[in-house]
Amino acid sequence: MFSGSVLLPGGDATGDCTLRTSDGGSFEAQRAYLATVSPYFAAMFREQFGAQKDVVVSGVSAAVLDALLTYQYTDQLCVNAHNILEVLRAADMLLLEEARKQCLMLLLKTMGINNCLGLATLTRQYYFPNFSDTVFAFLRSNFEEIWQRSEEFPDTPAWLMYDLLSSPELNVEHEENALQAIAKWWTTGAPAAAPDANVLLQLLQCVRIGRCRKEALDQFASRWPLLVERVEYQTAIVQALRIGPCMCTPNKLLIALTEPEKPPQPAPPANMAPNPAVVAGMAVNEAGNPFVAQMAFANVPVLFGQPIQMINGAAPAQEPEPEPEYAPMDLRQAGCEQCGLTNPERWLPRLPSELIFVIGGWSNGQPRDTIETYDPRVDRWFEHKDPNFTPRAYHGVVLFRRRLYVLGGMKLRFYLRSIESYDLDRGQWNHHSPMHVPRAYVAAAALGEHIYAMGGHTGVERTSTVERYSVRTNQWTMVARMMRRRSDGAACAFKGRLYISGGFNGRKVLESVEEYNPSLDSWSLVRPLPYPRCSHRMFGHGGRLYVIGGFDGRRRLHTVLKSDESLPLRWHRVPSLNCARSTFAVATLGDVIYVIGGFNGTSLVATVECYTPGEKHWQKAKSLNGPVSALAGCVLSGINVTRKFSARGALLPPANPQVS
């Protein structure tokens, strides 16, 4: 038998009521206090309900009630993996809101691949909106690892499978992986014992067949022949691929993805454009966005290798119609009621979990206010004009705590000391306290709780000064100077220190590398680069430092260096770029390094190339929409970002736009 009392507020161990449990627990408590923390007890202790003093709390064990009362009086919640769900259920029943919140927070802290599906089932039993949003965001983001590794996956309920697979936010590297997940679940989970053909059909109709690769579908058919022979697979996959998507209401994104791309226009020779930079020339001829859909439906005869069927063999009427507002389609729709063709949503990409974000730069003889984003789901770049962003080139970019900070740079002949940030979750630009001095050709990086701006050109001279920004106080503070003055250097944080390499001191290009120790506020020279370079990029990836491209004072460079994983720094050659370039942007998407735009010594370039560490060559990637140099970039994640800047966000704006 379990019995006892808890220490009441003020140190009093006596109470004016007794709470009992069916398994013999007995607890003294104060009615007035319990009524303030729980509407359940407030109602129980009212005069009109008898003002009970001896209460049996049904459906709650003594151990659980002891944990809840102890938390209410001491703020210490004694739970573990074995009892937390029982405590949560009781807290929800007794309307103990604070205890319920604590349980949910502890569940989220321990959420992982092997328990997230079980947590998702709680959202069907209880109404926990914020908890539900967090759990489902985790499921969608980590779906690939979950369906391949989670021990819970075979027991996933059908409703949860459908909710995940039908979401445009589901993160799958290749769409046919969704097919693999369905096959594994269908053959090893609960449906294997009691198969429901309608459930299988609904799940297969969630697969975006227009994004599946033919060779992958062939491999799937050879691996799962019994599943492929089922009528549900033939209806949802084979027949849908054969007849193609419905186009009764033209879909701007679908048309754009089938329209042949316009190649980026070449930049004019460098001598046709002004040259405000001492080291790197600048020139461009900006190309338009090839995604603007200007073609009639009749001009799109083929879609992903499949003929698009016309209604009655003819194109739609030529009268201009207002563009339809985007609303997510119901993937359960098997076909259009008018023409019987497949829901066009099944030909559209899902939202990427990450995208490359490049901002500003020098284009068409001036700094640009354009943001360009790369959506890996469709392998294309999209342009976004933002009137709230200050046009600038030769600036620094730092991603810090879900904000993208843009600092310094040039705007025509003006050298900037301003800093602004883009809030990834709210979709807003904010201005912050400016730096102490203007800095173009600046190197920037985040370390610990601060953002650092190193060197650059003040408009008067190249400088060795360094200042750091505190996000908490919105203030810049000067710190120790570098040992060498330099502009056009490259910097990053690595193993708790700052490193800056190369640059230009006004007389020569540098090969020196400096290390900053924040605890000592001091710089020291470390092993230099094998040869001088400026206007290059340096970044950490996979536990190593990489140095790419640049200018050595005579020519643009295509060489790439990689450091050892351990300190001190030692440099090694790795495969070189295909195109020598300087003043470009760099970003790492997954394990792939992307080099974007820049200046090749003659003109600006729009070309992009990528490299996976361990491979022997750099690969050509999708080019920017137009040539640009002096730009900066990084990789952004988060559903608010991808909704706005992905292919879907660029071409299918929400029906009721909101700040996202």
VENVEN-V612553 format. One record per residue. N is the residue number from 1. PHI is phi in radians with two decimals (NA if undefined). OMEGA is omega in whole degrees, 0 to 359 (* if undefined). D_FIRST is the distance of its C-alpha to the first C-alpha in whole Angstrom. Layout:
<<N & PHI & OMEGA & D_FIRST> <N & PHI & OMEGA & D_FIRST>>
This chain:
<<1 & NA & 181 & 0> <2 & -1.87 & 177 & 4> <3 & -2.60 & 179 & 7> <4 & 2.85 & 177 & 10> <5 & -2.43 & 179 & 14> <6 & -1.90 & 179 & 16> <7 & -1.26 & 184 & 20> <8 & -1.52 & 178 & 22> <9 & -0.96 & 181 & 26> <10 & 1.45 & 179 & 28> <11 & 1.50 & 180 & 26> <12 & -1.33 & 181 & 24> <13 & -1.73 & 178 & 20> <14 & -1.94 & 181 & 21> <15 & -2.46 & 181 & 21> <16 & -1.97 & 174 & 22> <17 & -2.66 & 178 & 19> <18 & -2.18 & 176 & 16> <19 & -1.81 & 182 & 14> <20 & -2.10 & 176 & 12> <21 & -2.07 & 184 & 10> <22 & -1.17 & 179 & 10> <23 & -1.70 & 172 & 7> <24 & 1.70 & 179 & 5> <25 & -1.25 & 180 & 7> <26 & -2.50 & 185 & 9> <27 & -2.40 & 173 & 12> <28 & -1.51 & 181 & 16> <29 & -2.65 & 178 & 19> <30 & -1.82 & 183 & 23> <31 & -1.09 & 184 & 24> <32 & -1.08 & 181 & 27> <33 & -1.21 & 180 & 26> <34 & -1.08 & 180 & 24> <35 & -1.17 & 180 & 27> <36 & -1.37 & 184 & 29> <37 & -1.80 & 184 & 27> <38 & -2.57 & 173 & 26> <39 & -1.04 & 178 & 29> <40 & -1.06 & 180 & 26> <41 & -1.28 & 178 & 24> <42 & -1.03 & 179 & 28> <43 & -1.21 & 183 & 28> <44 & -1.12 & 186 & 25> <45 & -1.67 & 179 & 26> <46 & -1.28 & 182 & 30> <47 & -1.06 & 184 & 31> <48 & -1.18 & 177 & 33> <49 & -1.82 & 174 & 29> <50 & 1.71 & 180 & 28> <51 & 0.80 & 186 & 27> <52 & -1.08 & 178 & 23> <53 & -1.99 & 178 & 21> <54 & -2.23 & 193 & 18> <55 & -2.08 & 171 & 17> <56 & -1.71 & 179 & 15> <57 & -1.58 & 185 & 16> <58 & -1.33 & 174 & 16> <59 & 1.33 & 181 & 17> <60 & -2.26 & 179 & 14> <61 & -1.38 & 180 & 11> <62 & -1.08 & 181 & 9> <63 & -1.10 & 181 & 11> <64 & -1.23 & 179 & 14> <65 & -1.14 & 176 & 14> <66 & -1.06 & 179 & 13> <67 & -1.10 & 182 & 16> <68 & -1.24 & 180 & 18> <69 & -1.17 & 177 & 18> <70 & -1.05 & 178 & 18> <71 & -1.12 & 183 & 21> <72 & -1.10 & 184 & 23> <73 & -1.69 & 184 & 23> <74 & -2.22 & 183 & 24> <75 & 1.12 & 176 & 25> <76 & -2.04 & 182 & 23> <77 & -1.73 & 183 & 22> <78 & -1.64 & 179 & 20> <79 & -2.31 & 176 & 20> <80 & -2.52 & 184 & 22> <81 & -1.11 & 184 & 23> <82 & -1.52 & 185 & 20> <83 & -2.07 & 187 & 19> <84 & -1.12 & 180 & 22> <85 & -1.22 & 177 & 23> <86 & -1.18 & 177 & 19> <87 & -1.14 & 178 & 19> <88 & -1.07 & 181 & 23> <89 & -1.07 & 180 & 22> <90 & -1.19 & 178 & 20> <91 & -1.07 & 178 & 22> <92 & -1.19 & 180 & 25> <93 & -1.16 & 182 & 24> <94 & -1.51 & 178 & 23> <95 & 1.02 & 174 & 26> <96 & -1.60 & 191 & 25> <97 & -1.09 & 183 & 28> <98 & -1.14 & 177 & 28> <99 & -1.14 & 178 & 25> <100 & -1.09 & 179 & 26> <101 & -1.07 & 180 & 30> <102 & -1.11 & 178 & 28> <103 & -1.08 & 181 & 26> <104 & -1.14 & 179 & 30> <105 & -1.10 & 179 & 31> <106 & -1.16 & 178 & 29> <107 & -1.12 & 179 & 30> <108 & -1.18 & 179 & 33> <109 & -1.12 & 182 & 33> <110 & -1.72 & 182 & 32> <111 & -1.17 & 178 & 34> <112 & -2.66 & 184 & 37> <113 & -1.04 & 188 & 39> <114 & -1.60 & 177 & 36> <115 & -2.32 & 185 & 33> <116 & -1.18 & 180 & 35> <117 & -1.17 & 176 & 36> <118 & -1.12 & 178 & 32> <119 & -1.12 & 180 & 32> <120 & -1.11 & 180 & 35> <121 & -1.18 & 177 & 33> <122 & -1.11 & 182 & 31> <123 & -1.18 & 175 & 34> <124 & -1.47 & 182 & 34> <125 & -1.63 & 184 & 31> <126 & -2.32 & 179 & 31> <127 & -1.70 & 179 & 34> <128 & -2.17 & 188 & 34> <129 & -1.01 & 183 & 38> <130 & -1.15 & 177 & 38> <131 & -1.07 & 180 & 36> <132 & -1.07 & 180 & 37> <133 & -1.06 & 181 & 41> <134 & -1.16 & 181 & 40> <135 & -1.12 & 182 & 38> <136 & -1.22 & 174 & 41> <137 & -1.10 & 177 & 43> <138 & -1.13 & 180 & 42> <139 & -1.07 & 182 & 42> <140 & -1.16 & 182 & 46> <141 & -1.23 & 186 & 47> <142 & -1.96 & 187 & 45> <143 & -1.05 & 181 & 46> <144 & -1.01 & 181 & 48> <145 & -1.24 & 183 & 46> <146 & -1.16 & 185 & 43> <147 & -1.24 & 180 & 44> <148 & -1.54 & 190 & 46> <149 & -2.10 & 189 & 43> <150 & -1.21 & 176 & 39> <151 & -1.26 & 179 & 37> <152 & -1.39 & 192 & 36> <153 & -1.00 & 181 & 40> <154 & -1.03 & 182 & 40> <155 & -1.72 & 180 & 37> <156 & -1.09 & 178 & 38> <157 & -1.15 & 184 & 39> <158 & -1.07 & 181 & 42> <159 & -1.11 & 180 & 42> <160 & -1.26 & 175 & 41> <161 & -1.01 & 181 & 44> <162 & -1.17 & 180 & 46> <163 & -1.01 & 181 & 45> <164 & -1.27 & 186 & 46> <165 & -1.21 & 181 & 49> <166 & -1.48 & 184 & 51> <167 & -1.40 & 174 & 50> <168 & -1.20 & 181 & 53> <169 & -1.63 & 180 & 51> <170 & -1.13 & 183 & 50> <171 & -1.66 & 174 & 51> <172 & -2.21 & 183 & 53> <173 & -1.08 & 176 & 55> <174 & -2.29 & 186 & 57> <175 & -1.06 & 180 & 57> <176 & -1.14 & 175 & 57> <177 & -1.14 & 175 & 54> <178 & -1.12 & 175 & 52> <179 & -1.11 & 179 & 54> <180 & -1.07 & 180 & 52> <181 & -1.13 & 178 & 49> <182 & -1.09 & 182 & 49> <183 & -1.09 & 180 & 51> <184 & -1.13 & 181 & 48> <185 & -1.12 & 184 & 45> <186 & -1.19 & 186 & 47> <187 & -1.63 & 183 & 47> <188 & -2.09 & 185 & 44> <189 & -1.71 & 182 & 41> <190 & -1.01 & 180 & 40> <191 & -1.08 & 181 & 44> <192 & -1.10 & 180 & 45> <193 & -1.44 & 180 & 43> <194 & -2.38 & 186 & 44> <195 & -1.14 & 177 & 47> <196 & -2.15 & 185 & 48> <197 & -1.08 & 181 & 51> <198 & -1.18 & 177 & 51> <199 & -1.10 & 180 & 48> <200 & -1.06 & 180 & 51> <201 & -1.08 & 181 & 54> <202 & -1.10 & 180 & 52> <203 & -1.19 & 179 & 51> <204 & -1.12 & 178 & 54> <205 & -1.27 & 174 & 56> <206 & -1.42 & 181 & 54> <207 & -1.28 & 181 & 56> <208 & -1.50 & 190 & 59> <209 & -1.12 & 179 & 61> <210 & -1.20 & 179 & 64> <211 & -1.81 & 180 & 62> <212 & -1.46 & 177 & 62> <213 & -1.46 & 184 & 64> <214 & -1.04 & 182 & 66> <215 & -1.13 & 178 & 66> <216 & -1.23 & 177 & 62> <217 & -1.15 & 178 & 62> <218 & -1.12 & 178 & 64> <219 & -1.14 & 178 & 62> <220 & -1.10 & 181 & 59> <221 & -1.11 & 180 & 61> <222 & -1.30 & 181 & 62> <223 & -1.46 & 184 & 58> <224 & -2.15 & 185 & 57> <225 & -1.10 & 182 & 59> <226 & -1.18 & 178 & 57> <227 & -1.20 & 182 & 56> <228 & -1.14 & 181 & 59> <229 & -1.34 & 182 & 61> <230 & -1.20 & 182 & 58> <231 & -1.12 & 180 & 60> <232 & -1.13 & 179 & 57> <233 & -1.18 & 180 & 58> <234 & -1.07 & 180 & 62> <235 & -1.28 & 188 & 62> <236 & -1.39 & 185 & 59> <237 & -1.99 & 187 & 61> <238 & -1.15 & 182 & 64> <239 & -1.17 & 179 & 66> <240 & -1.10 & 176 & 65> <241 & -1.13 & 183 & 66> <242 & -1.24 & 186 & 69> <243 & -1.55 & 176 & 70> <244 & 1.44 & 186 & 69> <245 & -1.48 & 173 & 67> <246 & -1.26 & 177 & 68> <247 & -2.23 & 178 & 70> <248 & -1.03 & 172 & 71> <249 & -1.93 & 185 & 70> <250 & -0.93 & 181 & 71> <251 & -1.83 & 187 & 68> <252 & -1.05 & 181 & 69> <253 & -1.19 & 181 & 67> <254 & -1.12 & 178 & 68> <255 & -1.13 & 182 & 72> <256 & -1.12 & 182 & 72> <257 & -1.27 & 178 & 70> <258 & -1.77 & 180 & 73> <259 & -1.37 & 176 & 75> <260 & -1.02 & 182 & 77> <261 & -1.30 & 172 & 77> <262 & -1.52 & 178 & 79> <263 & -1.17 & 177 & 80> <264 & -1.07 & 180 & 80> <265 & -1.26 & 181 & 83> <266 & -1.19 & 177 & 85> <267 & -1.39 & 175 & 85> <268 & -1.22 & 177 & 89> <269 & -0.95 & 185 & 90> <270 & -1.06 & 184 & 89> <271 & -1.31 & 177 & 92> <272 & -1.58 & 184 & 92> <273 & -2.14 & 175 & 89> <274 & -1.07 & 186 & 88> <275 & -2.29 & 182 & 87> <276 & -1.27 & 180 & 85> <277 & -1.54 & 180 & 83> <278 & -1.27 & 188 & 85> <279 & -1.63 & 187 & 84> <280 & -2.05 & 176 & 83> <281 & -1.29 & 184 & 85> <282 & -2.43 & 175 & 83> <283 & -2.85 & 181 & 85> <284 & -2.84 & 169 & 83> <285 & -2.28 & 191 & 84> <286 & -1.21 & 177 & 81> <287 & -1.64 & 177 & 80> <288 & -1.35 & 179 & 79> <289 & -1.32 & 182 & 75> <290 & -1.26 & 183 & 76> <291 & -1.55 & 178 & 73> <292 & -1.18 & 186 & 75> <293 & -1.41 & 181 & 75> <294 & -2.03 & 186 & 79> <295 & -1.82 & 176 & 79> <296 & -1.31 & 180 & 80> <297 & -1.00 & 183 & 78> <298 & -1.16 & 180 & 81> <299 & -1.50 & 179 & 81> <300 & -2.04 & 185 & 78> <301 & -1.36 & 186 & 78> <302 & -2.28 & 179 & 76> <303 & -2.27 & 179 & 72> <304 & 0.88 & 177 & 71> <305 & 1.45 & 181 & 73> <306 & -2.02 & 178 & 73> <307 & -1.19 & 174 & 75> <308 & -1.46 & 182 & 74> <309 & -1.53 & 177 & 75> <310 & -1.53 & 174 & 77> <311 & -1.33 & 183 & 77> <312 & 0.98 & 176 & 80> <313 & 1.31 & 183 & 81> <314 & -2.27 & 177 & 82> <315 & -1.30 & 177 & 80> <316 & -1.07 & 180 & 79> <317 & -1.03 & 187 & 81> <318 & -1.51 & 180 & 83> <319 & -1.09 & 179 & 82> <320 & -1.12 & 178 & 80> <321 & -2.06 & 175 & 76> <322 & -1.09 & 181 & 74> <323 & -1.13 & 181 & 71> <324 & -1.17 & 174 & 68> <325 & -1.32 & 184 & 65> <326 & -1.35 & 170 & 62> <327 & -2.43 & 181 & 59> <328 & -0.99 & 182 & 57> <329 & -1.55 & 177 & 58> <330 & -1.42 & 184 & 55> <331 & -1.22 & 178 & 55> <332 & -1.29 & 178 & 54> <333 & -1.10 & 182 & 58> <334 & -1.41 & 182 & 60> <335 & -2.90 & 180 & 63> <336 & -1.40 & 180 & 66> <337 & -1.17 & 182 & 66> <338 & -1.40 & 187 & 70> <339 & -2.07 & 178 & 71> <340 & 1.37 & 181 & 68> <341 & -1.47 & 190 & 68> <342 & -1.41 & 176 & 64> <343 & -0.91 & 183 & 62> <344 & -1.13 & 178 & 64> <345 & -1.04 & 181 & 61> <346 & -1.33 & 175 & 60> <347 & -1.84 & 183 & 63> <348 & -1.73 & 181 & 62> <349 & -1.31 & 168 & 60> <350 & -1.36 & 177 & 57> <351 & -1.25 & 176 & 56> <352 & -1.28 & 176 & 56> <353 & -1.39 & 178 & 53> <354 & -2.48 & 173 & 56> <355 & -2.57 & 178 & 59> <356 & -1.53 & 187 & 62> <357 & -2.21 & 176 & 63> <358 & -2.03 & 191 & 67> <359 & -2.40 & 177 & 68> <360 & 1.19 & 181 & 71> <361 & 2.00 & 180 & 74> <362 & -1.88 & 185 & 78> <363 & -2.68 & 178 & 80> <364 & 1.00 & 174 & 83> <365 & 1.39 & 181 & 84> <366 & -2.77 & 175 & 81> <367 & -1.12 & 182 & 78> <368 & -1.96 & 179 & 76> <369 & -1.75 & 187 & 73> <370 & -1.61 & 169 & 72> <371 & -1.89 & 175 & 68> <372 & -2.09 & 181 & 68> <373 & -2.18 & 178 & 65> <374 & -1.87 & 178 & 65> <375 & -1.74 & 182 & 63> <376 & -1.20 & 179 & 62> <377 & -1.17 & 181 & 61> <378 & -2.08 & 177 & 65> <379 & 1.00 & 178 & 66> <380 & -2.56 & 177 & 68> <381 & -1.76 & 179 & 69> <382 & -2.23 & 179 & 68> <383 & -1.69 & 178 & 70> <384 & -2.35 & 175 & 69> <385 & -1.63 & 181 & 70> <386 & -2.29 & 183 & 69> <387 & -1.16 & 182 & 70> <388 & -1.54 & 179 & 68> <389 & -1.65 & 179 & 68> <390 & -1.33 & 178 & 71> <391 & -1.03 & 180 & 74> <392 & -2.81 & 177 & 74> <393 & -2.39 & 181 & 75> <394 & 0.97 & 183 & 74> <395 & -1.89 & 175 & 71> <396 & -1.92 & 178 & 68> <397 & -2.31 & 179 & 64> <398 & -2.39 & 174 & 61> <399 & -1.68 & 186 & 58> <400 & -2.57 & 175 & 55> <401 & 0.90 & 175 & 51> <402 & 1.09 & 172 & 52> <403 & -2.27 & 175 & 56> <404 & -1.80 & 182 & 59> <405 & -1.64 & 178 & 61> <406 & -2.10 & 187 & 65> <407 & -2.39 & 176 & 67> <408 & 1.12 & 180 & 71> <409 & 1.72 & 182 & 74> <410 & -2.22 & 170 & 77> <411 & -2.26 & 189 & 78> <412 & 1.01 & 181 & 82> <413 & -1.66 & 183 & 83> <414 & -1.67 & 176 & 80> <415 & -1.64 & 192 & 78> <416 & -1.77 & 170 & 74> <417 & -2.07 & 182 & 72> <418 & -1.34 & 176 & 70> <419 & -2.42 & 177 & 66> <420 & -2.38 & 182 & 64> <421 & -2.36 & 176 & 61> <422 & -1.92 & 178 & 60> <423 & -1.38 & 186 & 56> <424 & -1.18 & 183 & 55> <425 & -1.53 & 181 & 52> <426 & -1.71 & 180 & 54> <427 & 1.20 & 184 & 57> <428 & -2.20 & 172 & 59> <429 & -1.63 & 178 & 62> <430 & -2.33 & 177 & 61> <431 & -1.75 & 183 & 64> <432 & -2.24 & 179 & 63> <433 & -1.00 & 182 & 65> <434 & -1.29 & 175 & 68> <435 & -1.20 & 180 & 69> <436 & -1.19 & 181 & 71> <437 & -2.32 & 174 & 74> <438 & -1.13 & 180 & 75> <439 & -2.54 & 166 & 74> <440 & -1.79 & 184 & 75> <441 & 0.96 & 188 & 75> <442 & -1.58 & 172 & 72> <443 & -1.81 & 184 & 69> <444 & -2.38 & 178 & 65> <445 & -2.84 & 176 & 62> <446 & -1.90 & 177 & 58> <447 & -2.55 & 181 & 57> <448 & 1.09 & 183 & 53> <449 & -1.73 & 187 & 53> <450 & -2.31 & 171 & 57> <451 & -1.92 & 183 & 60> <452 & -1.94 & 172 & 63> <453 & -2.02 & 190 & 67> <454 & -2.12 & 174 & 69> <455 & 1.09 & 182 & 73> <456 & 1.77 & 180 & 75> <457 & -2.03 & 184 & 78> <458 & -1.49 & 189 & 78> <459 & 1.72 & 177 & 81> <460 & -2.03 & 183 & 83> <461 & -2.71 & 169 & 82> <462 & -1.39 & 192 & 80> <463 & -2.24 & 174 & 77> <464 & -1.82 & 184 & 75> <465 & -1.26 & 180 & 72> <466 & -2.36 & 173 & 69> <467 & -2.36 & 181 & 66> <468 & -2.22 & 186 & 63> <469 & -1.94 & 176 & 61> <470 & -1.71 & 178 & 58> <471 & -1.14 & 183 & 56> <472 & -1.17 & 184 & 54> <473 & -1.77 & 183 & 57> <474 & 1.01 & 181 & 59> <475 & -2.33 & 173 & 62> <476 & -1.70 & 178 & 64> <477 & -2.30 & 176 & 64> <478 & -1.28 & 176 & 67> <479 & -2.11 & 185 & 66> <480 & -1.03 & 176 & 68> <481 & -1.24 & 170 & 71> <482 & -1.22 & 179 & 72> <483 & -1.39 & 178 & 74> <484 & -2.26 & 171 & 76> <485 & -1.33 & 183 & 77> <486 & -2.84 & 164 & 77> <487 & -2.00 & 176 & 77> <488 & 1.02 & 175 & 76> <489 & -1.46 & 178 & 73> <490 & -2.30 & 186 & 70> <491 & -2.44 & 173 & 66> <492 & -2.86 & 174 & 63> <493 & -1.58 & 182 & 60> <494 & -2.70 & 177 & 59> <495 & 0.93 & 174 & 56> <496 & 1.38 & 178 & 56> <497 & -2.24 & 171 & 59> <498 & -1.71 & 175 & 62> <499 & -2.21 & 174 & 65> <500 & -2.27 & 185 & 68> <501 & -2.26 & 172 & 71> <502 & 1.02 & 181 & 75> <503 & 1.98 & 184 & 77> <504 & -2.33 & 183 & 80> <505 & -1.76 & 181 & 81> <506 & 1.79 & 179 & 84> <507 & -2.09 & 182 & 87> <508 & -2.60 & 175 & 85> <509 & -1.44 & 188 & 82> <510 & -1.76 & 171 & 79> <511 & -1.99 & 185 & 77> <512 & -1.22 & 176 & 75> <513 & -2.22 & 179 & 72> <514 & -2.10 & 180 & 70> <515 & -2.08 & 179 & 66> <516 & -1.92 & 176 & 64> <517 & -1.77 & 185 & 61> <518 & -1.17 & 180 & 59> <519 & -1.23 & 178 & 58> <520 & -1.75 & 185 & 61> <521 & 0.89 & 182 & 63> <522 & -2.53 & 176 & 66> <523 & -1.87 & 175 & 68> <524 & -2.50 & 177 & 69> <525 & -1.37 & 176 & 72> <526 & -2.14 & 184 & 70> <527 & -0.95 & 183 & 72> <528 & -1.33 & 171 & 74> <529 & -1.18 & 180 & 74> <530 & -1.08 & 179 & 77> <531 & -2.72 & 186 & 79> <532 & -1.15 & 171 & 80> <533 & -2.86 & 174 & 78> <534 & -2.44 & 181 & 77> <535 & 0.94 & 181 & 76> <536 & -1.93 & 176 & 74> <537 & -2.30 & 175 & 70> <538 & -2.34 & 182 & 67> <539 & -2.76 & 177 & 64> <540 & -1.69 & 179 & 61> <541 & -2.75 & 179 & 59> <542 & 1.09 & 179 & 57> <543 & 1.37 & 180 & 57> <544 & -2.34 & 172 & 61> <545 & -1.66 & 174 & 64> <546 & -2.08 & 174 & 66> <547 & -2.17 & 189 & 70> <548 & -2.26 & 168 & 72> <549 & 1.02 & 178 & 75> <550 & 1.99 & 185 & 77> <551 & -2.44 & 183 & 81> <552 & -1.79 & 182 & 82> <553 & 1.76 & 179 & 85> <554 & -2.18 & 183 & 87> <555 & -2.64 & 174 & 86> <556 & -1.30 & 187 & 82> <557 & -1.89 & 173 & 80> <558 & -2.03 & 184 & 78> <559 & -1.31 & 180 & 76> <560 & -2.29 & 179 & 73> <561 & -2.03 & 177 & 71> <562 & -2.36 & 180 & 67> <563 & -1.60 & 169 & 66> <564 & -1.23 & 177 & 64> <565 & -1.28 & 183 & 60> <566 & -1.83 & 176 & 60> <567 & -1.61 & 0 & 62> <568 & -1.27 & 184 & 65> <569 & -1.14 & 169 & 66> <570 & -2.34 & 189 & 69> <571 & -1.84 & 179 & 70> <572 & -2.34 & 177 & 71> <573 & -1.34 & 172 & 73> <574 & -2.23 & 184 & 71> <575 & -0.89 & 184 & 73> <576 & -1.47 & 174 & 75> <577 & -1.08 & 173 & 75> <578 & -1.32 & 182 & 78> <579 & -2.13 & 175 & 79> <580 & -1.12 & 184 & 80> <581 & -2.82 & 173 & 78> <582 & -2.33 & 178 & 78> <583 & 0.81 & 180 & 76> <584 & -1.94 & 173 & 73> <585 & -1.89 & 177 & 70> <586 & -2.37 & 178 & 67> <587 & -2.68 & 177 & 63> <588 & -2.03 & 180 & 61> <589 & -1.93 & 189 & 59> <590 & 1.16 & 179 & 57> <591 & -1.77 & 186 & 59> <592 & -1.81 & 178 & 62> <593 & -1.66 & 179 & 64> <594 & -1.99 & 173 & 67> <595 & -1.98 & 198 & 70> <596 & -2.26 & 173 & 71> <597 & 1.13 & 178 & 75> <598 & 1.98 & 183 & 77> <599 & -2.24 & 185 & 80> <600 & -1.75 & 181 & 82> <601 & 1.78 & 178 & 85> <602 & -2.09 & 183 & 87> <603 & -2.69 & 172 & 85> <604 & -1.22 & 181 & 82> <605 & -2.21 & 174 & 80> <606 & -1.85 & 187 & 77> <607 & -1.21 & 178 & 76> <608 & -2.29 & 173 & 72> <609 & -2.35 & 186 & 72> <610 & -2.36 & 185 & 68> <611 & -2.57 & 173 & 67> <612 & -1.81 & 182 & 64> <613 & -0.89 & 183 & 64> <614 & 1.80 & 177 & 65> <615 & -1.43 & 186 & 68> <616 & -1.67 & 185 & 71> <617 & -2.51 & 168 & 73> <618 & -1.41 & 181 & 72> <619 & -1.91 & 175 & 72> <620 & -1.22 & 178 & 73> <621 & -2.12 & 182 & 71> <622 & -1.12 & 183 & 71> <623 & -1.35 & 171 & 74> <624 & -1.08 & 179 & 73> <625 & -1.28 & 177 & 75> <626 & -2.89 & 182 & 78> <627 & -1.17 & 180 & 79> <628 & -2.78 & 174 & 77> <629 & -2.25 & 177 & 77> <630 & 1.01 & 178 & 75> <631 & -1.78 & 178 & 72> <632 & -2.37 & 184 & 68> <633 & -2.67 & 175 & 65> <634 & -2.86 & 178 & 62> <635 & -1.84 & 179 & 59> <636 & -1.99 & 178 & 57> <637 & -2.36 & 181 & 54> <638 & 1.96 & 188 & 51> <639 & -1.15 & 179 & 51> <640 & -1.14 & 179 & 53> <641 & -1.23 & 185 & 56> <642 & -1.22 & 175 & 56> <643 & -1.06 & 185 & 57> <644 & -1.50 & 191 & 59> <645 & -1.91 & 177 & 61> <646 & -1.42 & 176 & 61> <647 & -1.02 & 180 & 64> <648 & -1.12 & 180 & 62> <649 & -1.19 & 182 & 62> <650 & -1.26 & 188 & 65> <651 & -1.99 & 179 & 67> <652 & -2.24 & 180 & 64> <653 & -1.16 & 180 & 63> <654 & -1.05 & 180 & 60> <655 & -1.09 & 178 & 61> <656 & -2.15 & 186 & 60> <657 & -1.00 & 176 & 60> <658 & -2.37 & 174 & 58> <659 & -1.15 & 183 & 57> <660 & -2.15 & * & 55>>
